[in-house]
Amino acid sequence: MPTTSSFISAFHRSLLIEHPWCAEKKKQKMVQPLNKNIQEGDNPDLTSERLTSTFNTNDMAAQIWGSEKRARRRREISAKIAQMPELHDSKPLPFMTREEKIMESARKLTILTEKMGQIIDPTDPAELYHLNNEVLGLEGNPMALHGVMFIPALSAQASDEQQAKWLPRALRREIIGTYAQTELGHGTNLQNLETTATYDLATQEFVLHTPQITALKWWPGNLGKSSNYAVVVAHMIIKGKNYGPHPFMVQLRDEKTHEPLPGITIGDIGPKMAYNIVDNGFLGFNKYRIPRTNLLMRHTKVEADGTYIKPPHAKINYSAMVHVRAYMLTGQAIMLASALNIATRYSSVRRQGQIDKSQPEVKVLEYQTQQHRLFPSIARAYAFQFAGAETVKLYEHVLKEMKSGNVSLMADLHALTSGLKSVVTYQTGEGIEQARMACGGHGYSMASYISEIYGVAIGGCTYEGENMVMLLQLARYLVKSAALVKSGQSSQLGPLVAYLGAKSEPTSLIDRIPNAGFTEYVKTFQHVAKRQTLKAAEMFFGLMEKGEKREIAWNKCSVELNRASRLHTRLFIVEAFVRRVNEIADIRIKEALTDLLHLHVNYELLDIASYALEDGFLSASQLDYIRDQVYLYLGKIRPNAVSLLDSWEFSDIELRSVLGRRDGNVYENLFKWAKSSPLNKTDVLPSVTQYLKPMMEKARL
């Protein structure tokens, strides 16, 4: 006869057998994690971070990459690459020599050329960019400049007839090209480039020549060993008259042997701080002849008799540079987000120290100092991505306008991209270095890969225009705008500088108007940008009125002018971020990005607060409020920190970081990585046998 206890046990067992209807209802109630990166076997500390996400990471990815389709295609491309081991690094790149890296990159590039159509739509630049980042990586490849400089230069500056001749060959990769502008002695100062292209009326040829060593082309990517063609910028001389720098299509190497052509001196400039798969090169010409029709002639023409037909706009030939600067912004955002992804994931699995001595060690991410180090840069990464996307759209609009003959917007775009290029590259470098330091000692290891990301990103402060010079180029535009304000012609201001002529409040209304959103913050950014611009311009005008030469006056005001350019640019970034967040309909996504935007405007305003305190526009109490808001939003963002970076959807193949692994299993893989070092192939190195061992033996005698 069953006992009471056995009956109760049988009853409990029956509870474990769910009725099918109950099981289905339970299944319906189960909520799938909003973060789509969670998998079995992941580090539980990292999984716990992902479970606190308040938004769907796939939906956030759609915001980052511009559409749901674009984000989905990125995931599909990554999944395909994961199934193609021939496209993976044969061993970690830090353990390869430069020659091995170049060979490895060329191997994968060749496979990609054959199989590209199976993985992506080759006509889609965004898919091609992602494919290159994933497979070839940020250290570059033998065709790195081919797609981002050579082809865009032909597209923007070659005539229809010239495009028909060269563009299909470039797109099919029959030829490899680069863009050769910078010289050994001159970079940003285009007017003082020394390479010449002198027109020979008798033969209808241009004679390219390098008159002295400082005239050598120096730094163009893939020029040294990979490219057999280049768009070369040289001063065009016709009948003794110098018409300034112009772009020419130039063959550099024999298409069959790849040997340099007679009259060409070419080679690699040597190892760099980073980006060493790319063979940055030097190039010299010894009275090298090219046909007249190799001058890129969409906007400028030279007739057979030497007649020069000038472009409709002085800066129209800057389109290739403007193209790169526009796209640099999103490229910098990606590198910043990559480094932050690594640091934030690692900070979620690294336990160090105790906040409460009675409790176990905490995740490093729990420390407010770590959050303050990383979270404002996360906000900047999103801000740069959104500002970059807006700038690219503006660039594409300007291109369409140029093709119909309207080049009036080029000056505005040139000024904008000059400022953005400078501010974004500098702040990206700051953010990546903070991410490296946030990883402690392991951040210094190449296993983190952050040092390589930093080395590649920080080059952006110099190439395509040195940052100080870029700020001064924007300053010229701002001074012209300030002159319009001074002369009572504010109605003629362009939309990007209209705030310079607008009436502003006597003091900031931050923390004074309930539910004001971001309006008062934008007004405060406008006020400091306007005040500094008008102040610097007035300083310049005043020196001129006192009899200073324009160039001398400009130099004496350059620091203040650059400050104005930075403030104007930071205003644009804030406004672009606000515009993007206002467009979002998804409530969860909007809430998460609004928190990030709150952190951004408060952190950035705190950084430039001295400008607003100078004239009393901000008070000390308002500054305290802004500071408190920074700390408030560090706490609000904390549960979403990992998910905000997971949403960029960088695969492990693309990140190439042991510390930033998706699964968070850092320590075992760090040990595995270290054991694979070439130094560990033998227990005793030849250097020990040949030198150190005899030294120690001698000392023992």
C-alpha positions as CSV (number, residue, x, y, z in Angstrom):
1,M,0.0,0.0,0.0
2,P,1.5,3.4,-1.0
3,T,2.6,5.7,1.8
4,T,1.7,9.3,2.0
5,S,5.2,10.4,1.2
6,S,5.3,8.2,-2.0
7,F,2.0,9.6,-3.1
8,I,3.2,13.2,-2.7
9,S,6.4,12.3,-4.7
10,A,4.3,10.8,-7.5
11,F,2.2,14.0,-7.5
12,H,5.4,16.2,-7.7
13,R,6.6,14.0,-10.6
14,S,3.3,14.5,-12.4
15,L,3.8,18.3,-12.2
16,L,7.0,17.9,-14.2
17,I,5.0,16.3,-17.1
18,E,3.4,19.3,-18.8
19,H,0.2,19.1,-20.7
20,P,0.8,20.0,-24.4
21,W,-1.5,23.0,-24.1
22,C,0.5,24.2,-21.1
23,A,3.8,23.7,-22.9
24,E,2.6,25.7,-25.9
25,K,1.4,28.6,-23.7
26,K,4.7,28.6,-21.8
27,K,6.6,28.7,-25.2
28,Q,4.5,31.7,-26.3
29,K,5.4,33.5,-23.1
30,M,9.2,32.9,-23.5
31,V,10.8,36.1,-24.5
32,Q,13.8,35.9,-26.8
33,P,16.8,38.0,-25.8
34,L,16.9,41.4,-27.5
35,N,20.6,41.0,-28.0
36,K,21.1,38.6,-30.9
37,N,24.8,37.8,-30.1
38,I,24.1,35.3,-27.2
39,Q,25.2,31.7,-27.9
40,E,25.8,28.6,-25.8
41,G,29.3,28.4,-24.3
42,D,29.7,32.1,-24.0
43,N,31.4,33.7,-21.0
44,P,28.5,34.1,-18.5
45,D,29.7,37.5,-17.5
46,L,29.3,38.7,-21.1
47,T,26.0,37.0,-21.5
48,S,24.6,38.7,-18.4
49,E,25.5,42.0,-20.0
50,R,23.7,41.1,-23.2
51,L,20.6,40.0,-21.3
52,T,20.1,43.6,-20.0
53,S,19.7,45.1,-23.4
54,T,16.6,47.2,-23.8
55,F,16.5,47.1,-27.6
56,N,16.9,44.6,-30.4
57,T,20.5,44.7,-31.7
58,N,19.4,43.8,-35.2
59,D,17.1,46.9,-35.2
60,M,20.0,49.1,-33.9
61,A,22.2,47.7,-36.6
62,A,19.7,48.9,-39.2
63,Q,20.1,52.4,-37.8
64,I,23.9,52.2,-37.9
65,W,24.2,50.9,-41.4
66,G,21.3,52.9,-42.9
67,S,18.6,50.2,-43.4
68,E,17.4,46.8,-42.4
69,K,18.4,45.4,-45.7
70,R,21.9,46.8,-45.4
71,A,22.4,45.4,-41.9
72,R,21.0,42.0,-43.0
73,R,23.3,41.8,-46.0
74,R,26.3,42.5,-43.7
75,R,25.2,39.5,-41.6
76,E,24.8,37.3,-44.7
77,I,28.1,38.3,-46.0
78,S,29.8,37.6,-42.7
79,A,28.1,34.2,-42.5
80,K,29.3,33.3,-46.0
81,I,32.9,34.3,-45.2
82,A,32.8,32.2,-42.0
83,Q,32.1,29.1,-44.2
84,M,35.1,29.9,-46.5
85,P,38.3,29.0,-44.7
86,E,40.4,30.0,-47.7
87,L,39.4,33.6,-47.0
88,H,40.5,33.5,-43.3
89,D,44.0,34.6,-42.0
90,S,46.3,31.6,-42.2
91,K,47.7,32.7,-38.9
92,P,47.4,35.8,-36.7
93,L,48.7,38.8,-38.5
94,P,50.9,40.0,-35.6
95,F,53.0,36.9,-36.1
96,M,53.7,37.6,-39.7
97,T,56.5,39.6,-41.3
98,R,55.6,42.4,-43.6
99,E,56.4,40.3,-46.6
100,E,54.2,37.5,-45.3
101,K,51.4,39.9,-44.7
102,I,51.6,41.3,-48.2
103,M,51.7,37.8,-49.7
104,E,48.7,36.7,-47.5
105,S,46.7,39.7,-48.5
106,A,47.4,39.2,-52.2
107,R,46.4,35.5,-51.9
108,K,43.1,36.4,-50.4
109,L,42.6,39.3,-52.8
110,T,43.0,36.9,-55.8
111,I,40.4,34.5,-54.3
112,L,38.0,37.3,-53.6
113,T,38.3,38.5,-57.2
114,E,37.3,35.0,-58.4
115,K,34.5,34.4,-55.9
116,M,33.3,37.9,-55.2
117,G,30.0,37.4,-57.1
118,Q,29.2,34.4,-54.9
119,I,29.5,36.6,-51.8
120,I,28.4,40.1,-52.6
121,D,26.9,42.3,-55.3
122,P,30.2,43.7,-56.7
123,T,28.4,46.9,-57.9
124,D,27.4,47.8,-54.3
125,P,30.2,49.9,-52.7
126,A,28.9,49.2,-49.2
127,E,29.0,45.4,-49.6
128,L,32.4,45.6,-51.2
129,Y,33.7,47.8,-48.3
130,H,32.4,45.3,-45.7
131,L,33.9,42.3,-47.7
132,N,37.3,44.0,-47.7
133,N,37.1,44.9,-44.0
134,E,36.2,41.4,-43.1
135,V,38.6,39.4,-45.3
136,L,41.5,41.8,-46.0
137,G,41.3,43.8,-42.8
138,L,42.2,47.3,-41.8
139,E,46.0,46.8,-42.4
140,G,45.3,47.3,-46.1
141,N,45.7,45.3,-49.2
142,P,47.4,45.7,-52.6
143,M,44.3,47.4,-54.1
144,A,43.4,49.5,-51.1
145,L,43.6,52.8,-53.0
146,H,42.2,51.3,-56.2
147,G,38.7,51.4,-55.0
148,V,38.7,54.5,-52.7
149,M,40.8,56.9,-54.8
150,F,41.7,55.7,-58.3
151,I,38.2,54.7,-59.5
152,P,36.4,57.6,-57.8
153,A,39.0,60.0,-59.4
154,L,38.2,58.6,-62.9
155,S,34.5,58.6,-62.2
156,A,34.5,62.3,-61.1
157,Q,37.2,63.8,-63.3
158,A,37.5,61.8,-66.5
159,S,35.3,62.6,-69.5
160,D,32.8,60.1,-70.8
161,E,35.2,59.0,-73.5
162,Q,38.0,58.6,-71.1
163,Q,35.8,56.7,-68.7
164,A,34.8,54.3,-71.5
165,K,38.5,53.7,-72.1
166,W,39.7,53.2,-68.6
167,L,36.9,52.7,-66.1
168,P,35.7,49.2,-67.3
169,R,39.3,47.9,-67.1
170,A,39.7,49.3,-63.6
171,L,36.4,47.8,-62.4
172,R,37.3,44.4,-63.9
173,R,40.7,44.7,-62.2
174,E,42.6,44.4,-65.4
175,I,44.7,47.2,-64.1
176,I,45.5,48.4,-60.6
177,G,45.6,52.1,-59.9
178,T,46.3,54.7,-57.2
179,Y,46.2,58.4,-56.7
180,A,49.5,60.2,-56.6
181,Q,49.4,63.8,-55.3
182,T,51.5,64.2,-52.2
183,E,55.3,64.8,-52.7
184,L,58.3,64.5,-50.6
185,G,58.6,68.2,-50.1
186,H,54.9,69.2,-50.2
187,G,51.6,67.6,-49.1
188,T,48.6,69.8,-48.2
189,N,50.0,72.9,-50.1
190,L,48.9,71.9,-53.6
191,Q,49.9,75.1,-55.2
192,N,53.6,74.4,-54.4
193,L,53.7,70.8,-55.8
194,E,56.8,70.6,-58.0
195,T,56.0,67.8,-60.4
196,T,55.4,69.3,-63.9
197,A,53.5,68.3,-66.9
198,T,54.7,70.5,-69.8
199,Y,52.7,70.4,-73.1
200,D,54.7,69.6,-76.2
201,L,52.7,71.2,-79.0
202,A,54.6,69.4,-81.7
203,T,53.8,65.9,-80.5
204,Q,50.6,66.7,-78.6
205,E,52.0,65.1,-75.5
206,F,52.5,66.1,-71.9
207,V,56.0,65.7,-70.6
208,L,56.0,64.7,-66.9
209,H,59.1,65.6,-65.0
210,T,60.5,65.5,-61.4
211,P,62.9,68.5,-61.3
212,Q,64.4,67.7,-57.9
213,I,64.3,65.2,-55.1
214,T,61.5,67.1,-53.1
215,A,59.3,66.7,-56.2
216,L,59.2,62.9,-55.9
217,K,55.7,61.7,-55.3
218,W,55.8,60.2,-51.8
219,W,53.2,58.3,-49.7
220,P,50.5,57.3,-52.2
221,G,49.1,53.9,-51.2
222,N,49.9,50.9,-53.4
223,L,52.2,53.0,-55.5
224,G,55.4,51.3,-54.5
225,K,54.9,47.8,-55.8
226,S,51.3,47.0,-56.7
227,S,49.9,49.6,-59.0
228,N,50.6,49.8,-62.7
229,Y,48.6,53.0,-63.3
230,A,48.0,56.2,-61.3
231,V,46.1,59.4,-61.5
232,V,49.0,61.8,-61.0
233,V,48.6,65.4,-60.0
234,A,51.1,67.8,-61.6
235,H,51.4,71.4,-62.5
236,M,50.3,71.9,-66.1
237,I,52.5,74.2,-68.2
238,I,51.4,75.3,-71.7
239,K,53.5,77.7,-73.7
240,G,55.4,78.7,-70.6
241,K,52.3,79.5,-68.5
242,N,51.6,77.4,-65.4
243,Y,47.9,76.6,-65.0
244,G,48.3,75.0,-61.6
245,P,47.8,71.4,-60.5
246,H,45.8,69.0,-62.7
247,P,45.1,65.3,-62.7
248,F,46.6,63.0,-65.4
249,M,46.1,59.3,-66.1
250,V,49.6,57.7,-66.2
251,Q,50.8,54.2,-66.9
252,L,53.7,53.3,-64.6
253,R,54.5,49.7,-65.3
254,D,54.4,47.3,-68.2
255,E,51.1,45.4,-68.2
256,K,52.8,42.1,-69.0
257,T,56.0,42.2,-67.0
258,H,55.0,44.7,-64.3
259,E,58.4,46.3,-64.7
260,P,58.6,50.1,-64.4
261,L,58.5,51.8,-67.8
262,P,61.5,53.8,-69.0
263,G,61.6,57.2,-67.4
264,I,59.8,56.0,-64.3
265,T,61.6,55.6,-60.9
266,I,59.3,53.9,-58.4
267,G,59.4,51.9,-55.1
268,D,58.2,51.4,-51.5
269,I,59.0,54.1,-48.9
270,G,59.5,51.5,-46.1
271,P,57.7,50.4,-42.9
272,K,55.3,52.7,-41.1
273,M,53.7,53.0,-37.7
274,A,50.9,50.7,-39.0
275,Y,49.0,49.9,-42.3
276,N,52.1,48.0,-43.5
277,I,50.4,45.7,-46.0
278,V,49.9,48.8,-48.1
279,D,53.0,49.6,-50.2
280,N,53.1,53.4,-49.9
281,G,55.5,54.5,-52.6
282,F,57.7,57.0,-54.2
283,L,57.5,58.0,-57.8
284,G,59.8,60.1,-60.1
285,F,59.6,61.1,-63.7
286,N,62.4,61.7,-66.1
287,K,60.8,63.6,-69.0
288,Y,58.2,60.9,-69.3
289,R,55.7,61.4,-72.1
290,I,52.0,60.8,-72.1
291,P,49.3,61.7,-74.7
292,R,47.4,65.0,-74.4
293,T,44.2,63.0,-74.0
294,N,45.6,61.6,-70.7
295,L,44.7,64.8,-69.0
296,L,41.4,64.1,-67.2
297,M,39.0,66.3,-69.1
298,R,35.6,66.2,-67.6
299,H,36.0,69.8,-66.2
300,T,39.2,71.0,-67.8
301,K,40.3,70.6,-71.4
302,V,43.4,71.3,-73.5
303,E,42.9,71.5,-77.2
304,A,45.5,70.1,-79.7
305,D,46.8,73.7,-80.3
306,G,47.3,74.2,-76.6
307,T,44.2,76.2,-75.9
308,Y,43.2,75.8,-72.3
309,I,39.6,75.6,-71.3
310,K,39.4,76.2,-67.5
311,P,37.0,74.5,-65.1
312,P,33.8,76.3,-64.1
313,H,34.9,76.3,-60.5
314,A,38.3,76.8,-58.9
315,K,37.9,73.8,-56.5
316,I,36.2,71.4,-58.9
317,N,39.3,69.2,-59.2
318,Y,39.2,68.7,-55.4
319,S,36.3,66.2,-55.9
320,A,38.5,63.2,-55.4
321,M,39.8,64.5,-52.0
322,V,36.3,65.6,-50.9
323,H,35.1,62.1,-51.8
324,V,37.7,60.5,-49.5
325,R,37.0,63.0,-46.7
326,A,33.3,62.4,-46.8
327,Y,33.7,58.6,-46.6
328,M,36.5,58.9,-44.0
329,L,34.0,59.9,-41.4
330,T,32.2,56.6,-41.4
331,G,35.5,54.7,-41.7
332,Q,36.8,56.5,-38.6
333,A,33.5,55.7,-36.8
334,I,34.0,52.0,-37.6
335,M,37.5,51.9,-36.3
336,L,36.5,53.8,-33.1
337,A,33.5,51.4,-32.6
338,S,35.8,48.4,-33.2
339,A,38.3,49.5,-30.4
340,L,35.4,50.3,-28.1
341,N,33.8,46.9,-28.8
342,I,37.0,45.2,-27.8
343,A,37.5,47.3,-24.6
344,T,33.9,47.1,-23.5
345,R,33.6,43.4,-24.0
346,Y,36.8,42.8,-22.2
347,S,35.7,45.2,-19.4
348,S,32.7,43.0,-18.9
349,V,34.7,39.8,-18.3
350,R,37.7,41.2,-16.5
351,R,37.1,41.3,-12.8
352,Q,39.5,43.4,-10.8
353,G,39.2,44.9,-7.3
354,Q,36.2,45.5,-5.1
355,I,33.9,48.4,-4.8
356,D,32.3,47.0,-1.6
357,K,35.0,45.1,0.4
358,S,32.4,42.7,1.6
359,Q,31.6,41.6,-1.9
360,P,33.6,39.6,-4.6
361,E,35.7,41.3,-7.2
362,V,33.6,43.3,-9.7
363,K,33.7,43.7,-13.5
364,V,35.9,46.5,-14.5
365,L,32.9,48.0,-16.3
366,E,31.3,48.6,-12.9
367,Y,33.7,51.4,-12.1
368,Q,32.4,54.9,-13.0
369,T,35.9,55.8,-14.2
370,Q,35.8,53.0,-16.8
371,Q,32.4,54.1,-17.9
372,H,33.5,57.7,-18.2
373,R,36.5,56.6,-20.2
374,L,34.5,54.5,-22.7
375,F,30.8,55.6,-22.9
376,P,31.4,59.2,-24.3
377,S,33.4,57.6,-27.1
378,I,30.6,55.2,-27.8
379,A,28.4,58.2,-28.2
380,R,31.0,59.8,-30.5
381,A,31.2,56.7,-32.6
382,Y,27.4,56.9,-33.3
383,A,27.6,60.6,-33.8
384,F,30.4,60.2,-36.4
385,Q,28.5,57.5,-38.2
386,F,25.4,59.6,-38.5
387,A,27.2,62.8,-39.4
388,G,29.2,60.8,-41.9
389,A,26.1,59.3,-43.5
390,E,24.6,62.7,-43.8
391,T,27.8,64.1,-45.4
392,V,28.0,61.3,-47.9
393,K,24.4,62.1,-49.0
394,L,25.5,65.7,-49.4
395,Y,28.5,64.7,-51.4
396,E,26.4,62.5,-53.7
397,H,24.0,65.4,-54.2
398,V,26.9,67.7,-55.1
399,L,28.1,65.2,-57.6
400,K,24.8,65.1,-59.3
401,E,24.7,68.9,-59.4
402,M,28.2,69.0,-60.9
403,K,27.2,66.7,-63.7
404,S,24.5,69.1,-64.7
405,G,26.9,72.0,-64.5
406,N,26.1,73.4,-61.0
407,V,29.2,73.5,-58.9
408,S,28.1,76.2,-56.5
409,L,27.9,73.7,-53.5
410,M,31.4,72.5,-53.8
411,A,32.9,75.3,-51.7
412,D,30.4,74.6,-48.9
413,L,31.1,70.9,-49.0
414,H,34.8,71.4,-49.2
415,A,34.7,73.6,-46.1
416,L,32.5,71.1,-44.2
417,T,34.5,68.0,-45.0
418,S,37.7,69.8,-44.1
419,G,36.5,70.5,-40.6
420,L,34.9,67.1,-40.1
421,K,38.0,65.3,-41.3
422,S,40.1,67.2,-38.7
423,V,37.8,66.9,-35.7
424,V,36.7,63.3,-36.3
425,T,40.1,61.9,-36.9
426,Y,41.5,63.6,-33.8
427,Q,38.7,62.5,-31.5
428,T,38.8,59.0,-33.0
429,G,42.4,58.7,-32.1
430,E,41.7,59.9,-28.6
431,G,38.9,57.4,-28.2
432,I,40.9,54.4,-29.5
433,E,43.8,55.2,-27.2
434,Q,41.5,55.4,-24.2
435,A,40.0,52.1,-25.2
436,R,43.5,50.6,-25.3
437,M,44.4,51.9,-21.8
438,A,41.0,50.8,-20.5
439,C,42.2,47.2,-21.2
440,G,45.1,47.5,-18.8
441,G,48.2,45.6,-19.6
442,H,46.6,43.3,-22.1
443,G,45.6,46.3,-24.2
444,Y,49.3,46.8,-24.9
445,S,49.5,43.3,-26.3
446,M,48.9,42.9,-30.1
447,A,46.4,40.2,-29.0
448,S,44.0,43.1,-28.3
449,Y,44.7,44.4,-31.9
450,I,43.8,47.9,-30.6
451,S,47.3,49.2,-31.3
452,E,47.0,48.4,-35.0
453,I,43.5,50.0,-35.1
454,Y,45.0,53.1,-33.5
455,G,48.0,53.2,-35.9
456,V,45.7,53.0,-38.9
457,A,43.1,55.5,-37.6
458,I,45.6,58.1,-36.4
459,G,47.1,58.3,-39.9
460,G,43.8,60.0,-40.8
461,C,45.0,63.1,-38.9
462,T,47.6,63.6,-41.7
463,Y,46.6,62.0,-45.0
464,E,44.1,63.8,-47.3
465,G,45.1,67.1,-45.6
466,E,47.0,67.8,-42.4
467,N,44.5,68.6,-39.6
468,M,45.6,72.1,-38.7
469,V,45.6,73.1,-42.4
470,M,42.1,71.6,-42.8
471,L,40.8,73.6,-39.9
472,L,42.2,76.8,-41.5
473,Q,40.6,75.9,-44.8
474,L,37.2,75.8,-43.0
475,A,38.2,79.0,-41.2
476,R,38.5,80.9,-44.5
477,Y,34.9,79.9,-45.2
478,L,33.8,81.0,-41.7
479,V,35.6,84.4,-42.1
480,K,33.9,85.0,-45.4
481,S,30.6,84.3,-43.6
482,A,31.5,86.5,-40.7
483,A,32.2,89.3,-43.2
484,L,28.7,89.0,-44.6
485,V,27.3,89.3,-41.0
486,K,29.5,92.3,-40.4
487,S,28.3,94.0,-43.5
488,G,24.6,93.4,-42.8
489,Q,24.2,90.7,-45.5
490,S,23.3,87.8,-43.2
491,S,20.5,86.8,-45.7
492,Q,23.3,85.6,-48.1
493,L,24.7,83.1,-45.5
494,G,24.6,79.4,-46.5
495,P,22.4,77.0,-44.5
496,L,25.5,75.6,-42.6
497,V,26.4,79.0,-41.2
498,A,23.0,80.7,-41.0
499,Y,23.3,80.6,-37.2
500,L,26.1,83.2,-37.5
501,G,23.5,85.8,-38.5
502,A,20.7,84.7,-36.2
503,K,19.7,86.5,-33.0
504,S,20.7,84.5,-29.9
505,E,19.4,84.6,-26.3
506,P,21.5,86.6,-23.7
507,T,22.0,83.5,-21.6
508,S,21.5,79.7,-22.1
509,L,18.2,78.3,-21.0
510,I,19.6,74.8,-20.2
511,D,18.0,73.6,-17.0
512,R,15.6,76.6,-17.2
513,I,12.9,75.3,-19.5
514,P,11.1,72.0,-18.7
515,N,11.0,69.3,-21.4
516,A,13.1,71.4,-23.8
517,G,14.7,68.4,-25.3
518,F,17.9,69.2,-27.1
519,T,16.9,72.6,-28.4
520,E,18.7,74.6,-25.7
521,Y,21.8,72.5,-26.0
522,V,21.9,73.1,-29.8
523,K,21.4,76.9,-29.1
524,T,24.3,76.8,-26.7
525,F,26.6,75.1,-29.2
526,Q,25.5,77.7,-31.8
527,H,26.3,80.5,-29.4
528,V,29.8,79.4,-28.6
529,A,30.5,78.6,-32.3
530,K,29.1,82.0,-33.3
531,R,30.9,84.0,-30.6
532,Q,34.3,82.4,-31.4
533,T,33.9,82.8,-35.1
534,L,33.0,86.4,-34.9
535,K,35.7,87.1,-32.3
536,A,38.4,85.4,-34.4
537,A,37.2,87.1,-37.6
538,E,37.1,90.5,-35.9
539,M,40.7,89.9,-34.6
540,F,41.7,89.2,-38.2
541,F,39.9,92.2,-39.6
542,G,41.3,94.4,-36.9
543,L,44.9,93.5,-37.8
544,M,44.2,94.1,-41.4
545,E,42.8,97.6,-40.6
546,K,46.0,98.3,-38.7
547,G,48.0,97.7,-41.9
548,E,49.1,94.1,-41.5
549,K,49.5,92.1,-44.6
550,R,46.6,89.6,-45.1
551,E,48.9,86.6,-44.8
552,I,50.6,88.0,-41.7
553,A,47.3,88.8,-40.0
554,W,46.0,85.4,-40.9
555,N,48.9,83.7,-39.3
556,K,48.6,85.8,-36.1
557,C,45.0,84.7,-35.8
558,S,45.3,81.1,-36.8
559,V,45.0,79.5,-33.3
560,E,41.8,81.4,-32.7
561,L,40.5,80.7,-36.2
562,N,41.1,76.9,-35.7
563,R,39.2,77.1,-32.4
564,A,36.3,78.6,-34.3
565,S,36.5,75.8,-36.9
566,R,36.4,73.1,-34.3
567,L,33.4,74.6,-32.6
568,H,31.6,75.0,-35.9
569,T,32.3,71.3,-36.7
570,R,31.3,70.0,-33.3
571,L,28.0,71.9,-33.7
572,F,27.4,70.2,-37.0
573,I,28.0,66.8,-35.5
574,V,25.6,67.5,-32.6
575,E,22.9,68.8,-35.0
576,A,23.4,65.7,-37.3
577,F,23.0,63.4,-34.3
578,V,19.9,65.2,-33.2
579,R,18.4,65.1,-36.6
580,R,19.0,61.4,-36.9
581,V,17.5,60.5,-33.5
582,N,14.4,62.7,-34.3
583,E,13.8,60.6,-37.4
584,I,13.6,57.3,-35.6
585,A,10.2,55.7,-35.1
586,D,11.1,52.6,-33.1
587,I,10.5,53.5,-29.5
588,R,13.1,51.2,-27.9
589,I,15.8,52.3,-30.4
590,K,14.9,55.9,-29.9
591,E,15.1,55.7,-26.2
592,A,18.5,54.0,-26.2
593,L,19.9,56.5,-28.8
594,T,18.3,59.4,-26.9
595,D,20.2,58.4,-23.8
596,L,23.4,58.3,-25.9
597,L,22.6,61.7,-27.3
598,H,22.0,63.1,-23.9
599,L,25.5,61.9,-22.8
600,H,27.0,63.3,-26.0
601,V,25.6,66.8,-25.7
602,N,26.4,67.1,-22.0
603,Y,29.9,65.6,-22.3
604,E,30.8,67.7,-25.4
605,L,29.4,70.9,-23.9
606,L,31.3,70.3,-20.6
607,D,34.5,69.9,-22.8
608,I,34.0,73.4,-24.4
609,A,32.3,75.1,-21.4
610,S,35.0,77.7,-21.0
611,Y,33.8,79.4,-24.2
612,A,30.3,79.7,-22.7
613,L,31.5,80.9,-19.3
614,E,33.6,83.7,-20.8
615,D,30.6,85.9,-21.5
616,G,28.3,84.5,-18.9
617,F,26.1,82.6,-21.4
618,L,26.4,79.6,-19.0
619,S,26.4,80.0,-15.2
620,A,28.3,77.9,-12.7
621,S,25.0,76.2,-11.5
622,Q,24.2,75.3,-15.1
623,L,27.7,73.8,-15.4
624,D,27.0,71.7,-12.3
625,Y,23.8,70.5,-13.9
626,I,25.5,69.5,-17.1
627,R,28.1,67.6,-15.1
628,D,25.5,65.8,-13.2
629,Q,23.7,64.9,-16.4
630,V,26.9,63.2,-17.6
631,Y,27.0,61.0,-14.5
632,L,23.3,60.3,-14.8
633,Y,23.5,59.1,-18.3
634,L,26.6,57.0,-17.7
635,G,24.4,55.0,-15.3
636,K,21.5,54.9,-17.8
637,I,23.7,53.6,-20.6
638,R,25.5,51.0,-18.4
639,P,22.9,48.2,-19.0
640,N,23.1,48.8,-22.8
641,A,26.9,49.4,-23.2
642,V,27.8,46.0,-24.6
643,S,24.6,45.8,-26.8
644,L,25.3,49.3,-28.2
645,L,28.6,48.0,-29.6
646,D,27.3,44.5,-30.4
647,S,24.9,46.3,-32.8
648,W,27.8,47.2,-35.1
649,E,28.0,43.5,-35.7
650,F,31.7,43.1,-36.1
651,S,32.6,39.4,-36.5
652,D,35.6,37.9,-34.8
653,I,37.2,37.5,-38.2
654,E,36.9,41.3,-38.7
655,L,38.0,42.4,-35.2
656,R,41.0,40.0,-35.1
657,S,41.1,40.5,-31.3
658,V,41.5,38.0,-28.6
659,L,40.3,40.4,-26.0
660,G,37.2,41.4,-28.0
661,R,36.0,37.9,-28.9
662,R,32.3,37.6,-29.3
663,D,32.1,34.7,-26.8
664,G,34.1,36.5,-24.1
665,N,36.3,33.5,-23.5
666,V,39.4,35.6,-23.3
667,Y,41.9,33.9,-21.0
668,E,42.1,30.5,-22.5
669,N,42.4,32.0,-26.0
670,L,45.0,34.5,-24.9
671,F,47.1,31.6,-23.6
672,K,46.5,29.8,-26.9
673,W,47.5,32.9,-28.9
674,A,50.7,33.4,-26.9
675,K,51.7,29.8,-27.4
676,S,51.4,30.2,-31.2
677,S,54.1,32.9,-31.2
678,P,57.0,32.0,-33.6
679,L,59.4,32.4,-30.6
680,N,57.8,29.4,-28.9
681,K,58.6,27.0,-31.7
682,T,61.8,26.1,-29.8
683,D,62.6,26.2,-26.2
684,V,66.0,27.7,-26.8
685,L,66.5,30.5,-29.2
686,P,69.5,30.7,-31.5
687,S,70.3,34.1,-29.9
688,V,70.6,32.4,-26.6
689,T,72.8,29.6,-27.9
690,Q,75.1,32.0,-29.9
691,Y,75.3,34.9,-27.5
692,L,73.6,34.8,-24.1
693,K,74.6,31.3,-23.1
694,P,78.4,31.8,-23.8
695,M,78.2,35.2,-22.0
696,M,76.7,33.5,-18.9
697,E,79.2,30.6,-19.1
698,K,82.1,33.0,-19.3
699,A,80.7,34.9,-16.3
700,R,80.6,31.7,-14.2
701,L,84.4,31.0,-14.6
